[in-house]
Amino acid sequence: MFLHVGGNRLVPLSRLVAILDSGILTQSPETRQMYLRLRSEGSVDPVDAFWRRSLLLTDEGITESTVASTTLVGRWDRLARQLDGRRPSEVHDII
């Protein structure tokens, strides 16, 4: 099962750890350091910084998105309600 994060890009829900507003990069020095380290290691799937609205932390790194974090959380919430007790591995939807 995948979460559509804009720009024809998908993130597997099984790998998703957190959805963060991109503003956290200017508000939290610790998060900024982690971001810069992962970016230098090639573990950031970037978008143009002007359009970056959210960061999706996965077990493989960070995926940047042009979609607002509140929209992505809403998509995840809608998907969770659709599952209605089924495990994500039993559903092959993209939302």
Secondary structure, DSSP 8 states (H G I E B T S, - for coil): -EEE-STT-EEEGGGEEEEEETTHHHH-HHHHHHHHHHHHTT-EE---TTT--EEEEETTEEEEESS-HHHHHHHHHHHHHHHTT--GGG---B-
